[in-house]
Amino acid sequence: MALATVTPPWAYTLQLPQDPRGPGIARATLRTVLQVHGMRDLIDTAELLASELVTNAYRHSAGPYSLRLRGAGRGRVRVGVWDSNPEIPAPFGGGVMAESCVLAERGRGLQLVREWAESWGAYPIRGGLPGQGGKVLWIECAGKPACRWGDPT
């Protein structure tokens, strides 16, 4: 088997249709990309965070959406998700995010993103034609974060 070495910046974009299988396909793609770039230690965290963003794109937009993965330096990955819904949710838009009950079935995903991502952001996309607008939500991961619950330090 031949191996190729690609140093950052590398980037992959996966276009996803409005299909309930899309988030699973996005997670599998992310795992594969991180494995082949030797970033196995990022897989669990990046997969969790990307899953939240891609699932929100599927649930809260009416059309296709996309996942973009980009090397962001040594041991770092940037995960971006574009969708056609122009509304930027908290914490990405700087709004106040309501605390969810730990037993709630919805509303905890973006709190996970806030807790586990090294950094995050958003920007609107303004298109000239209908259906070309929307937003991009992005996060960056760098290695496994230290335990945040029950850590006495």
N, C-alpha and C positions, 0 to 999 in steps of 0.2 A: 504494500500500500504506500502510495506517495503522499507525503505531507507537505503542505505549503505553509509558509509563515507569512502572515499578514500583520504588519504593525499598525497601530492606530495612526491616523483615523481610518477606521473601516466602518461601513454602514450597510445595513440591510433594511429594506422596506417590504412589508407584507400587506397587500391589499386584501381586505376582508369584506365579503358581502354581508348583508343583513340576514344572518343565519345563526341560529342558536349554537351551532358547532364552532363558530368562529373563535370564541375565547379559548377553547381547548386547542385548536390549531395554533393559535398565537403562543400559548404556553409551550407547546411541543417545539415550535420553531425557536423560541427564546432559549430553551434548554439546549437544543442542538448547537445554536450559534455560540453560546457561552462555553460549551464543552470543546468545540473545535478551536476556540481562541484561548484555551487554557485558563478559563475563568470559572472553574467548577465551584469555587468557594462562594461565588455570587449567585449561584442558581436558585437556591431556596428563597432568598430575600427578593431577588429580581422577579422571580416567577410569581410570588405573592403580590407584589406591587403592580406588576404588569397585568396580572389577572384582574385586579380591582379596576384599573383604568380601562382595559379592553371590555370588561363586562359592563361598565357604565356606558361606554360608547355604544355598545350593542343595545342596551336597555333604553337609553335616553336620546337616541338619534334615529331618524327614519330611514337612513340610507347606508351606503357603504362607509367603512372606516378603515384606518390603517394603523399598523404597528411599525415603528422605526427603531432599530437598534443601532447604536453607534458607540465605538470605542471612545472613551473619554479620558484617555491617559492610562498609565500603568495601573492595572487592577481596578479600573472603573468602567462602568457602562452607563450610557444614557438611554433611557427608554422613553419614547414619545408616542402618544396616541392621538391621531387626528380623527375628528368626527364632524358631521355637518351641523350639529347643534351649537349655536353661537354662545350659549350661556356657560360662563366659566364658574364652576362651583367653588365654594370655600373648601379647603384653605387656599386654593390656587388663585382666587380672585381677591384675596385680602379681606373677604367678609368674615363674619363671626360664624364659626361652625358650632352648631348645637351639639352638646354632649348626648350620646345615645346610651340607652340602657344596655347593660352587658347582655341581657337576654333578648334584645330586639333582633328581629330577623333581617332588618335592613338599616342602613345608616351608619354602620361602623367601618365600612371600607376605606373611606377617605381619612378616617382617624388612624387607621393602620398605616396608610401612606405617610401621614404626617409624622408618625412615631418612628418608622423604619427607614425612610429614605434619607440619604445624606443631604440632598437638596431637591427642591421641586420648583416648578413654575408653570406658567401658562401664557399663551398669547393668542389673540384673535386672528383669524384668517378672513380677510375681506376679499371676496372674488367679484369679478365684473359680471359674471353670468350667474343665473339662479343655480343653487346647488354647489357653488364653488367656495362658499364661505365656511364658517365653522370656527373651530378652535383646535389648538394642540395643547395637551397636558403632558408634562414631562417630569421625570424623576431621574436622579442619579443614585447609583449604588456603588459602594466601595468596600468590599469585604463584608464579613458577617458582623453585624452590630453586637455589642455587648448586651447581655441580658438587661432589660430595662424594668422588669417587674420583680419586686422583692429583692433587688440589689441594694444592700445597705450602704453602698458608697455614694 
